[in-house]
Amino acid sequence: MGICLFGFAVIGAPPKDVLVVGIRTSIIVDLEPARAYEDVTNLVIEQLYDNLVDYEGGTSAFEAPKPGLAESWEVSDDGYTWIFHLRKGVKFHSGNEFTADDVVYSFRRALALDFAPIWMLSQYVPEPEMIQKIDDYTVAITFNTKLGEYNMAAIMGVQGICGIVDSKLVQEHATPDDPWAYKWLQEHDAGSGPFKLVEWVRNDRVVLTRFDDYWEGPAKLRMVILKDIPEPAAQKLALDKGDIDIAWDLLPEQVDEYRGKAGFLVVEAPAWSLEYVAMNASKPPFDKEEVRDAIRWAINYKAIIEGIVKGAAIPWQTFIPKGIFAALDEQPYYQDLDRAKRLLEAAGYPDGFEVELLTTDSPRRVAEAVQIQADLAKIGIKANIRQMVAAQFYELYRAQKHVFLVAGWGVDYADPDSLAKPFAHCCTTGPDAEVRQLAWRNMYVDCDTSIMVEKAASELDIAKREAMYKEIQRRVLDKGPYAILYQPVSQRVLRDVVKGFELPPNNSYLEFWGVWKEG
């Protein structure tokens, strides 16, 4: 595999100052930061744009937010308005100076474009007038509720919709038909990040070059190339030949081949996602708590983690993943078939029942469904697996037309609020429900817990807030419509010449700025 770019050839091992990553890039729709939602898209966006608030490095670095384009911040006396003091001397890739005008423009632009990810901002900052310039280096953002620092920072740190664009450059490319220059920004960048976008060839490569005037200092790498290699086997071959420096998408069994192997490093971190079983709490037999509990006691979690995902997961049973503030590390469930049978008998199903088990056609999900099917058969439940393409599966799930299924969930922003709302917030299953996420889909109505979710989001006392989220998790763990199977582990394999690479729990926070190569 050779790549010829910009006057030099990358043939065989890439040059010392060029990092080549083998990765699936086909998921990238465009590079408009206000629209970016996909994992790999956010990885690219993170290199191009800066936020007011930052999170850096591996999982341990997420204990507290760090200054980004804002050097500091404080909240108003009423608790609703956060004041951001901006960093001076920052340049965009165009050479334009960063000021408060860019912050106001960026947030108002994102609200006006109203792409899918905007809910993360608009749930708290729904109106453009809530973002105001105080002076050239001070911005006030008013939220519609009181927010503690962690929740505020998690929202301001969301890459993409809260990334700051060069307002002058973007406005230069605006047209009457495209006043926010969305079409232009799909394939160009207007950021201030450590790398600049040089080239994006769909389904082939993304090429980034160092921005020498970056405010934290220039990156150690001159260039980063994300080379589209869709198949894990092809990534492995390219890594073995030395054509790429990092293999992004290897299967767990392929990763295991590199453990302790000379010339390579395996880097792992718990990912901010969950694999789970969902039960529709309004439909028999899952309208009875005893049945939902029986399912949780019947599953062989160890067999799924060790046999299906080959150890690329950690045991986890609560809905806030490890690594996020207030995560509750309680794992009471294991396979206890006698207890599961007793619960079924108490619920009025001594001989079990027959039920449809939905899954997407992903090989891993199908394998998980097969394991669950075998586990449930041991307590008299006949689970008939029905595979569906993902689009059909989620259409049915979002319409509450399922009874029982296997699915996954990813974290949208670095705060427990981003999990509590989908998993625990629902006071009505009707069509006018404000929040239509997982609790709503599974018709799990618990208004007392929903009220606690709302209060926890705006609780300013950090200790009280942590206690509230742990109580919410315990309630859902005991009575909810889920059996959480595990928390996945992200795995990357590197040539050992790559240094300074830290794997955060989400690609949206992965930075190549501090990476370099030796040899």
RODO-2510 file (C-alpha; in nm, 4 decimals, decimal comma):
residues 519
     n   res          X          Y          Z
     1     m     0,0000     0,0000     0,0000
     2     g     0,1575     0,3234    -0,1108
     3     i     0,0272     0,6785    -0,0798
     4     c     0,1654     0,9644    -0,2876
     5     l     0,0722     1,3004    -0,1422
     6     f     0,1876     1,6604    -0,1776
     7     g     0,5257     1,6004    -0,3318
     8     f     0,6399     1,2984    -0,1318
     9     a     0,5569     0,9311    -0,1310
    10     v     0,4467     0,7264     0,1665
    11     i     0,5561     0,3787     0,0595
    12     g     0,6127     0,1124     0,3192
    13     a     0,6807     0,2564     0,6636
    14     p     0,5536     0,6160     0,6858
    15     p     0,8077     0,8937     0,7557
    16     k     0,8900     0,9763     1,1152
    17     d     0,6766     1,2901     1,1190
    18     v     0,3757     1,1330     0,9441
    19     l     0,1227     0,9175     1,1298
    20     v    -0,0869     0,6830     0,9157
    21     v    -0,3973     0,5290     1,0728
    22     g    -0,5854     0,2398     0,9153
    23     i    -0,9534     0,3044     0,9873
    24     r    -1,3033     0,2767     0,8394
    25     t    -1,3865     0,6260     0,7109
    26     s    -1,7017     0,5437     0,5131
    27     i    -1,9205     0,6598     0,8035
    28     i    -1,8109     1,0217     0,7448
    29     v    -2,1029     1,2046     0,5807
    30     d    -1,9402     1,5472     0,5811
    31     l    -1,7128     1,7585     0,8007
    32     e    -1,9602     2,0289     0,9012
    33     p    -1,9031     2,0625     1,2787
    34     a    -2,2658     2,1559     1,3511
    35     r    -2,3829     1,8296     1,1940
    36     a    -2,1081     1,5914     1,3092
    37     y    -2,2458     1,2977     1,5072
    38     e    -2,0604     0,9878     1,3846
    39     d    -1,7666     0,8489     1,5785
    40     v    -1,4987     0,8855     1,3101
    41     t    -1,6328     1,2235     1,1986
    42     n    -1,5911     1,3511     1,5530
    43     l    -1,2360     1,2145     1,5588
    44     v    -1,1523     1,4388     1,2619
    45     i    -1,3450     1,7363     1,4013
    46     e    -1,1487     1,7109     1,7286
    47     q    -0,8229     1,7755     1,5401
    48     l    -0,9603     2,0784     1,3512
    49     y    -1,1618     2,2732     1,6087
    50     d    -1,1318     2,3927     1,9666
    51     n    -1,3997     2,4298     2,2349
    52     l    -1,4358     2,6721     2,5225
    53     v    -1,3847     2,3794     2,7617
    54     d    -1,1623     2,0804     2,6990
    55     y    -1,1048     1,7256     2,8158
    56     e    -0,7665     1,5744     2,7413
    57     g    -0,5905     1,2417     2,7399
    58     g    -0,7047     0,9065     2,8740
    59     t    -0,9921     0,8053     3,0961
    60     s    -0,8355     0,9454     3,4135
    61     a    -0,8284     1,2952     3,2614
    62     f    -1,2077     1,3167     3,2647
    63     e    -1,2306     1,3760     3,6373
    64     a    -1,2482     1,7516     3,5772
    65     p    -1,2764     1,9816     3,2740
    66     k    -0,9770     2,1833     3,1575
    67     p    -0,9467     2,5289     3,0017
    68     g    -0,9765     2,5396     2,6250
    69     l    -1,0435     2,8591     2,4347
    70     a    -1,1805     2,9879     2,7635
    71     e    -0,9034     3,0418     3,0184
    72     s    -1,1509     3,0517     3,3064
    73     w    -1,5203     3,0727     3,3873
    74     e    -1,7554     3,1515     3,6738
    75     v    -2,1285     3,1342     3,7330
    76     s    -2,3570     3,4290     3,8116
    77     d    -2,5141     3,4692     4,1535
    78     d    -2,8469     3,3287     4,0328
    79     g    -2,6750     3,0145     3,8971
    80     y    -2,8117     3,0466     3,5432
    81     t    -2,5430     3,2379     3,3517
    82     w    -2,1858     3,1225     3,3003
    83     i    -1,9255     3,3857     3,2153
    84     f    -1,6333     3,2713     2,9966
    85     h    -1,3050     3,4635     2,9882
    86     l    -1,1456     3,3947     2,6520
    87     r    -0,7863     3,3243     2,5671
    88     k    -0,6058     3,6068     2,3862
    89     g    -0,3697     3,5644     2,0944
    90     v    -0,5389     3,2565     1,9460
    91     k    -0,5335     3,2324     1,5675
    92     f    -0,7590     3,0431     1,3329
    93     h    -0,6084     2,8462     1,0453
    94     s    -0,6903     3,1431     0,8198
    95     g    -0,4774     3,3734     1,0344
    96     n    -0,7823     3,5547     1,1718
    97     e    -0,7760     3,6310     1,5430
    98     f    -1,0175     3,4497     1,7738
    99     t    -1,2580     3,6769     1,9685
   100     a    -1,5939     3,6680     2,1412
   101     d    -1,7643     3,7340     1,8076
   102     d    -1,6599     3,3876     1,6930
   103     v    -1,8096     3,2239     2,0022
   104     v    -2,1443     3,4013     1,9650
   105     y    -2,1553     3,3293     1,5917
   106     s    -2,0661     2,9617     1,6339
   107     f    -2,3372     2,8829     1,8882
   108     r    -2,6040     3,0867     1,7134
   109     r    -2,5095     2,9246     1,3831
   110     a    -2,5424     2,5760     1,5323
   111     l    -2,8870     2,6622     1,6715
   112     a    -3,0003     2,8043     1,3377
   113     l    -2,8812     2,5033     1,1363
   114     d    -3,0677     2,2764     1,3781
   115     f    -2,8978     1,9500     1,2821
   116     a    -2,9562     1,6339     1,4852
   117     p    -2,6821     1,6843     1,7493
   118     i    -2,8167     2,0276     1,8460
   119     w    -3,0353     1,8796     2,1205
   120     m    -2,7289     1,8500     2,3429
   121     l    -2,6973     2,2295     2,3407
   122     s    -3,0574     2,3382     2,2833
   123     q    -3,1950     2,1398     2,5781
   124     y    -3,0236     2,4016     2,7958
   125     v    -2,9587     2,6942     2,5574
   126     p    -3,2571     2,6971     2,3185
   127     e    -3,2495     3,0621     2,2075
   128     p    -2,9724     3,2576     2,0275
   129     e    -3,0253     3,5559     2,2579
   130     m    -2,8965     3,3411     2,5449
   131     i    -2,5437     3,3742     2,4015
   132     q    -2,4105     3,7284     2,4458
   133     k    -2,0818     3,9105     2,3943
   134     i    -1,9725     4,1201     2,6917
   135     d    -1,6497     4,2421     2,5355
   136     d    -1,3967     4,1094     2,2828
   137     y    -1,2735     3,8448     2,5258
   138     t    -1,5748     3,7749     2,7453
   139     v    -1,8925     3,5817     2,6647
   140     a    -2,2020     3,5162     2,8774
   141     i    -2,4131     3,2048     2,8121
   142     t    -2,7424     3,1771     2,9979
   143     f    -2,8922     2,8326     3,0556
   144     n    -3,2609     2,7626     3,1124
   145     t    -3,1820     2,5875     3,4394
   146     k    -2,9087     2,5991     3,6996
   147     l    -2,6215     2,3731     3,5996
   148     g    -2,3268     2,2537     3,8020
   149     e    -1,9805     2,2955     3,6557
   150     y    -1,9495     1,9325     3,5401
   151     n    -2,2718     1,9412     3,3406
   152     m    -2,2018     2,2862     3,1982
   153     a    -1,8490     2,1857     3,0993
   154     a    -1,9675     1,8595     2,9454
   155     i    -2,2029     2,0526     2,7173
   156     m    -1,9475     2,3201     2,6281
   157     g    -1,6943     2,0440     2,5627
   158     v    -1,9128     1,8623     2,3086
   159     q    -1,7105     1,8590     1,9901
   160     g    -1,8838     1,9621     1,6707
   161     i    -2,1884     2,1666     1,7697
   162     c    -1,9913     2,3466     2,0425
   163     g    -1,6703     2,3748     1,8417
   164     i    -1,5781     2,7340     1,7606
   165     v    -1,5619     2,8316     1,3937
   166     d    -1,3849     3,1255     1,2284
   167     s    -1,6859     3,3546     1,1799
   168     k    -1,5145     3,5832     0,9282
   169     l    -1,4017     3,2956     0,7079
   170     v    -1,7377     3,1184     0,7187
   171     q    -1,9274     3,4361     0,6354
   172     e    -1,7016     3,4906     0,3340
   173     h    -1,8430     3,1685     0,1874
   174     a    -2,2073     3,2341     0,2730
   175     t    -2,4586     3,2719    -0,0107
   176     p    -2,8232     3,3805    -0,0218
   177     d    -2,9234     3,0159    -0,0564
   178     d    -2,6759     2,9022     0,2082
   179     p    -2,6445     3,1868     0,4626
   180     w    -2,4470     2,9738     0,7110
   181     a    -2,2060     2,8355     0,4461
   182     y    -2,3039     2,4806     0,5345
   183     k    -2,2193     2,3469     0,1875
   184     w    -1,8727     2,5009     0,1935
   185     l    -1,7931     2,3770     0,5438
   186     q    -1,8898     2,0218     0,4516
   187     e    -1,5491     1,9793     0,2871
   188     h    -1,3397     2,2603     0,4358
   189     d    -1,2360     2,3632     0,7848
   190     a    -1,2641     2,6919     0,9684
   191     g    -1,1059     2,5942     1,2958
   192     s    -0,8218     2,6832     1,5288
   193     g    -0,7203     2,3285     1,6220
   194     p    -0,3744     2,1718     1,6084
   195     f    -0,4257     2,0356     1,2550
   196     k    -0,5669     2,1743     0,9312
   197     l    -0,7755     1,9844     0,6789
   198     v    -0,5806     1,9467     0,3555
   199     e    -0,7689     1,6744     0,1748
   200     w    -1,0699     1,4488     0,2183
   201     v    -1,1237     1,1869    -0,0496
   202     r    -1,4406     0,9974     0,0330
   203     n    -1,3863     0,6323     0,1176
   204     d    -1,0119     0,6724     0,0664
   205     r    -0,8348     0,9149     0,3029
   206     v    -0,8463     1,2193     0,5268
   207     v    -0,5230     1,4197     0,5312
   208     l    -0,4416     1,6667     0,8091
   209     t    -0,1323     1,8862     0,8367
   210     r     0,0153     2,0602     1,1377
   211     f    -0,0974     2,4137     1,2234
   212     d     0,2284     2,5798     1,3276
   213     d     0,0567     2,8738     1,5005
   214     y    -0,1549     2,6602     1,7304
   215     w    -0,2005     2,8334     2,0664
   216     e    -0,0694     2,5374     2,2688
   217     g     0,2325     2,5080     2,0420
   218     p     0,2745     2,3102     1,7194
   219     a     0,2023     1,9373     1,7149
   220     k     0,4984     1,7021     1,7015
   221     l     0,3660     1,5323     1,3885
   222     r     0,3763     1,7118     1,0540
   223     m     0,0898     1,5129     0,9090
   224     v    -0,1834     1,2681     1,0073
   225     i    -0,3399     1,0466     0,7415
   226     l    -0,6560     0,8511     0,8135
   227     k    -0,6420     0,5829     0,5460
   228     d    -0,9700     0,4078     0,4674
   229     i    -0,9201     0,0349     0,5215
   230     p    -1,2658    -0,1089     0,5918
   231     e    -1,1776    -0,4701     0,6666
   232     p    -0,9985    -0,5716     0,9902
   233     a    -0,7962    -0,8346     0,8022
   234     a    -0,6659    -0,5698     0,5629
   235     q    -0,5800    -0,3385     0,8539
   236     k    -0,3865    -0,6210     1,0176
   237     l    -0,1938    -0,6922     0,6977
   238     a    -0,1061    -0,3245     0,6541
   239     l     0,0096    -0,3029     1,0175
   240     d     0,2265    -0,6141     0,9837
   241     k     0,3870    -0,4759     0,6678
   242     g     0,4544    -0,1425     0,8374
   243     d     0,2349     0,0518     0,5939
   244     i     0,0269     0,1974     0,8782
   245     d     0,1183     0,3021     1,2309
   246     i    -0,2154     0,2299     1,4011
   247     a    -0,4817    -0,0309     1,3272
   248     w    -0,8119     0,1114     1,4511
   249     d    -1,0684    -0,1620     1,3961
   250     l    -0,9117    -0,5006     1,4655
   251     l    -1,1266    -0,7777     1,6083
   252     p    -1,0532    -0,8837     1,9687
   253     e    -0,8991    -1,2127     1,8590
   254     q    -0,6708    -1,0229     1,6201
   255     v    -0,5711    -0,7812     1,8969
   256     d    -0,4735    -1,0740     2,1186
   257     e    -0,2097    -1,1797     1,8639
   258     y    -0,0150    -0,8591     1,9361
   259     r    -0,0007    -0,8877     2,3140
   260     g     0,3667    -0,9097     2,4031
   261     k     0,4680    -0,9181     2,0365
   262     a     0,7890    -0,7310     1,9625
   263     g     0,7418    -0,4101     1,7687
   264     f     0,3789    -0,3526     1,8663
   265     l     0,1693    -0,2085     2,1487
   266     v    -0,1902    -0,2814     2,2472
   267     v    -0,3698     0,0209     2,3934
   268     e    -0,7073    -0,0327     2,5633
   269     a    -0,9638     0,1717     2,7558
   270     p    -1,3256     0,1183     2,8671
   271     a    -1,5460     0,2819     2,6043
   272     w    -1,8347     0,5094     2,6883
   273     s    -2,0994     0,2724     2,5606
   274     l    -2,3130    -0,0142     2,6885
   275     e    -2,4570    -0,3363     2,5509
   276     y    -2,7954    -0,4223     2,6966
   277     v    -3,1155    -0,6218     2,6793
   278     a    -3,4408    -0,4209     2,6825
   279     m    -3,7885    -0,5373     2,7867
   280     n    -4,1089    -0,3478     2,7107
   281     a    -4,2408    -0,2860     3,0610
   282     s    -4,5998    -0,2312     2,9482
   283     k    -4,6418    -0,5575     2,7572
   284     p    -4,6896    -0,9017     2,9143
   285     p    -4,4953    -1,0785     3,0437
   286     f    -4,2499    -0,7934     3,1064
   287     d    -4,5084    -0,5749     3,2751
   288     k    -4,4236    -0,7717     3,5907
   289     e    -4,1077    -0,6761     3,7797
   290     e    -4,0459    -1,0395     3,8768
   291     v    -4,0184    -1,1396     3,5109
   292     r    -3,7733    -0,8608     3,4331
   293     d    -3,5689    -0,9642     3,7340
   294     a    -3,5802    -1,3293     3,6263
   295     i    -3,4237    -1,2333     3,2929
   296     r    -3,1391    -1,0556     3,4710
   297     w    -3,0691    -1,3615     3,6880
   298     a    -3,0869    -1,6039     3,3934
   299     i    -2,8192    -1,4483     3,1709
   300     n    -2,4666    -1,5898     3,1633
   301     y    -2,2784    -1,2592     3,1490
   302     k    -1,9388    -1,4268     3,1726
   303     a    -2,0072    -1,6382     2,8650
   304     i    -2,0940    -1,3275     2,6640
   305     i    -1,7887    -1,1302     2,7763
   306     e    -1,5358    -1,4098     2,7435
   307     g    -1,6862    -1,6136     2,4634
   308     i    -1,8485    -1,3629     2,2281
   309     v    -1,6555    -1,0383     2,2683
   310     k    -1,3375    -1,2252     2,3591
   311     g    -1,2642    -1,0178     2,6669
   312     a    -1,2987    -0,6804     2,4909
   313     a    -1,5387    -0,5687     2,7628
   314     i    -1,5626    -0,5209     3,1361
   315     p    -1,8478    -0,6479     3,3562
   316     w    -2,0892    -0,3597     3,4143
   317     q    -2,4573    -0,3536     3,5098
   318     t    -2,5527     0,0107     3,5745
   319     f    -2,6377     0,2660     3,3062
   320     i    -2,3597     0,5204     3,3733
   321     p    -2,0403     0,3680     3,2302
   322     k    -1,7167     0,3480     3,4210
   323     g    -1,5144     0,6666     3,3752
   324     i    -1,8063     0,9090     3,4026
   325     f    -1,8748     1,1038     3,7194
   326     a    -2,1147     0,9250     3,9597
   327     a    -2,0843     0,5846     3,7893
   328     l    -2,2124     0,3169     4,0278
   329     d    -1,9975     0,0048     4,0316
   330     e    -2,2556    -0,2405     4,1619
   331     q    -2,2962    -0,5740     3,9851
   332     p    -2,5426    -0,7880     4,1777
   333     y    -2,6548    -1,0114     3,8907
   334     y    -2,4986    -1,3376     3,7802
   335     q    -2,6500    -1,6534     3,6369
   336     d    -2,8655    -1,8094     3,9093
   337     l    -3,1187    -2,0301     3,7324
   338     d    -3,2958    -2,1464     4,0493
   339     r    -3,3609    -1,7872     4,1549
   340     a    -3,4800    -1,7004     3,8046
   341     k    -3,7255    -1,9922     3,8071
   342     r    -3,8627    -1,8884     4,1460
   343     l    -3,9208    -1,5361     4,0182
   344     l    -4,1069    -1,6666     3,7132
   345     e    -4,3267    -1,8818     3,9333
   346     a    -4,4033    -1,5854     4,1602
   347     a    -4,5016    -1,3851     3,8513
   348     g    -4,7450    -1,6545     3,7387
   349     y    -4,5251    -1,8132     3,4719
   350     p    -4,4084    -2,1404     3,6333
   351     d    -4,3675    -2,3034     3,2899
   352     g    -4,2084    -2,0026     3,1256
   353     f    -4,3428    -1,8420     2,8097
   354     e    -4,2633    -1,7790     2,4431
   355     v    -4,1361    -1,4408     2,3242
   356     e    -3,9770    -1,2772     2,0195
   357     l    -3,6186    -1,1542     2,0703
   358     l    -3,5227    -0,8808     1,8244
   359     t    -3,1681    -0,8067     1,7154
   360     t    -2,9902    -0,6301     1,4315
   361     d    -2,8032    -0,8433     1,1779
   362     s    -2,4666    -0,7519     1,3311
   363     p    -2,2773    -1,0800     1,3860
   364     r    -2,1904    -0,9838     1,7443
   365     r    -2,5484    -0,8926     1,8317
   366     v    -2,6775    -1,2122     1,6772
   367     a    -2,4251    -1,4137     1,8792
   368     e    -2,5364    -1,2356     2,1964
   369     a    -2,9003    -1,3113     2,1155
   370     v    -2,8163    -1,6789     2,0610
   371     q    -2,6428    -1,6955     2,4006
   372     i    -2,9410    -1,5280     2,5710
   373     q    -3,1774    -1,7627     2,3900
   374     a    -2,9854    -2,0623     2,5280
   375     d    -2,9762    -1,9140     2,8784
   376     l    -3,3508    -1,8467     2,8867
   377     a    -3,4323    -2,1922     2,7573
   378     k    -3,2914    -2,3271     3,0829
   379     i    -3,5713    -2,1570     3,2783
   380     g    -3,8495    -2,2501     3,0368
   381     i    -3,8536    -1,9362     2,8205
   382     k    -3,8581    -1,9931     2,4449
   383     a    -3,7002    -1,6875     2,2801
   384     n    -3,7472    -1,6767     1,9033
   385     i    -3,4724    -1,4651     1,7472
   386     r    -3,5733    -1,2235     1,4726
   387     q    -3,2910    -1,0497     1,2879
   388     m    -3,3489    -0,7128     1,1214
   389     v    -3,1338    -0,4601     0,9382
   390     a    -3,0439    -0,1765     1,1732
   391     a    -3,2695     0,0858     1,0109
   392     q    -3,5782    -0,1354     1,0460
   393     f    -3,4799    -0,2452     1,3950
   394     y    -3,4515     0,1096     1,5296
   395     e    -3,7643     0,2258     1,3501
   396     l    -3,9602    -0,0460     1,5313
   397     y    -3,7831     0,0212     1,8630
   398     r    -3,8490     0,3951     1,8478
   399     a    -4,2172     0,3243     1,7838
   400     q    -4,2459     0,1061     2,0987
   401     k    -4,3483    -0,1925     1,8838
   402     h    -4,1100    -0,4428     2,0374
   403     v    -4,1369    -0,6725     2,3374
   404     f    -3,7783    -0,7913     2,3904
   405     l    -3,4495    -0,7004     2,2189
   406     v    -3,0708    -0,6703     2,2313
   407     a    -2,9187    -0,3273     2,1587
   408     g    -2,6385    -0,0849     2,2438
   409     w    -2,6090     0,2755     2,3612
   410     g    -2,3327     0,5338     2,3389
   411     v    -2,2632     0,8357     2,5581
   412     d    -2,3385     1,1733     2,4005
   413     y    -2,1549     1,4008     2,6437
   414     a    -1,9296     1,3614     2,9459
   415     d    -2,1850     1,3935     3,2252
   416     p    -2,4243     1,1503     3,4013
   417     d    -2,7141     1,3638     3,2788
   418     s    -2,6510     1,2245     2,9296
   419     l    -2,7323     0,8735     3,0609
   420     a    -2,9955     0,9434     3,3249
   421     k    -3,2284     1,1119     3,0782
   422     p    -3,2427     0,8280     2,8249
   423     f    -3,2387     0,5386     3,0733
   424     a    -3,4526     0,6742     3,3586
   425     h    -3,6620     0,9755     3,2565
   426     c    -4,0214     0,9000     3,1570
   427     c    -4,3532     1,0117     3,3097
   428     t    -4,5799     0,9162     3,0214
   429     t    -4,5633     0,6733     2,7320
   430     g    -4,8032     0,8821     2,5237
   431     p    -4,7194     1,0585     2,1963
   432     d    -4,6731     1,3943     2,3700
   433     a    -4,3911     1,2758     2,5940
   434     e    -4,1081     1,5299     2,5949
   435     v    -3,8254     1,2769     2,6225
   436     r    -3,8590     0,9829     2,3857
   437     q    -3,5478     0,7872     2,4576
   438     l    -3,4911     0,4456     2,6120
   439     a    -3,7228     0,4627     2,9136
   440     w    -4,0022     0,5915     2,6894
   441     r    -3,9365     0,3322     2,4196
   442     n    -3,9587     0,0572     2,6802
   443     m    -4,2665     0,2158     2,8432
   444     y    -4,0927     0,2334     3,1792
   445     v    -4,2812     0,5018     3,3728
   446     d    -4,1413     0,6152     3,7078
   447     c    -4,2312     0,9769     3,7720
   448     d    -4,0554     0,9983     4,1094
   449     t    -3,7301     0,8893     3,9492
   450     s    -3,7889     1,1198     3,6524
   451     i    -3,8232     1,4164     3,8883
   452     m    -3,4971     1,3158     4,0544
   453     v    -3,3289     1,3062     3,7116
   454     e    -3,4390     1,6638     3,6486
   455     k    -3,3240     1,7809     3,9916
   456     a    -2,9884     1,6059     3,9619
   457     a    -2,9080     1,7913     3,6394
   458     s    -2,9336     2,1275     3,8166
   459     e    -2,7937     2,0295     4,1574
   460     l    -2,4926     2,2515     4,2305
   461     d    -2,3629     2,0613     4,5339
   462     i    -2,1311     1,8012     4,3825
   463     a    -2,1671     1,5492     4,6669
   464     k    -2,5467     1,5712     4,6620
   465     r    -2,5472     1,5392     4,2844
   466     e    -2,3351     1,2237     4,2972
   467     a    -2,5630     1,0702     4,5603
   468     m    -2,8710     1,1451     4,3504
   469     y    -2,7311     0,9775     4,0395
   470     k    -2,6263     0,6714     4,2364
   471     e    -2,9761     0,6417     4,3796
   472     i    -3,1257     0,6734     4,0304
   473     q    -2,8975     0,3957     3,9065
   474     r    -2,9940     0,1677     4,1953
   475     r    -3,3635     0,2163     4,1224
   476     v    -3,3250     0,1336     3,7554
   477     l    -3,0924    -0,1579     3,8284
   478     d    -3,3553    -0,3117     4,0553
   479     k    -3,6818    -0,2294     3,8792
   480     g    -3,5967    -0,1065     3,5318
   481     p    -3,6547    -0,2680     3,1924
   482     y    -3,2899    -0,3433     3,1181
   483     a    -3,0326    -0,6122     3,1707
   484     i    -2,7000    -0,4431     3,0993
   485     l    -2,4632    -0,7042     2,9605
   486     y    -2,1257    -0,5264     2,9636
   487     q    -1,9265    -0,2121     2,8917
   488     p    -1,7139    -0,2503     2,5778
   489     v    -1,3405    -0,1888     2,5775
   490     s    -1,1845     0,0102     2,2915
   491     q    -0,8714    -0,1532     2,1510
   492     r    -0,6047    -0,0101     1,9208
   493     v    -0,2837    -0,1743     1,8028
   494     l     0,0174     0,0515     1,7385
   495     r     0,3647     0,0075     1,6004
   496     d     0,5899     0,0675     1,8995
   497     v     0,7486     0,3713     1,7321
   498     v     0,4269     0,5607     1,8148
   499     k     0,4599     0,7509     2,1432
   500     g     0,2293     0,9706     2,3492
   501     f    -0,0898     0,8040     2,2259
   502     e    -0,3646     0,8088     2,4885
   503     l    -0,6973     0,6394     2,4287
   504     p    -0,9927     0,8286     2,5778
   505     p    -1,3309     0,6603     2,6237
   506     n    -1,4737     0,8379     2,3206
   507     n    -1,3173     0,9304     1,9853
   508     s    -1,4602     1,2801     2,0208
   509     y    -1,1871     1,3546     2,2768
   510     l    -0,8912     1,1819     2,1086
   511     e    -0,6159     1,4244     2,0159
   512     f    -0,3131     1,3599     1,7948
   513     w    -0,1513     1,6850     1,9102
   514     g     0,0672     1,5115     2,1723
   515     v     0,1601     1,2060     1,9612
   516     w     0,5033     1,1550     1,8068
   517     k     0,7143     0,8803     1,6528
   518     e     1,0611     0,7523     1,7290
   519     g     1,3038     0,5652     1,5102
***
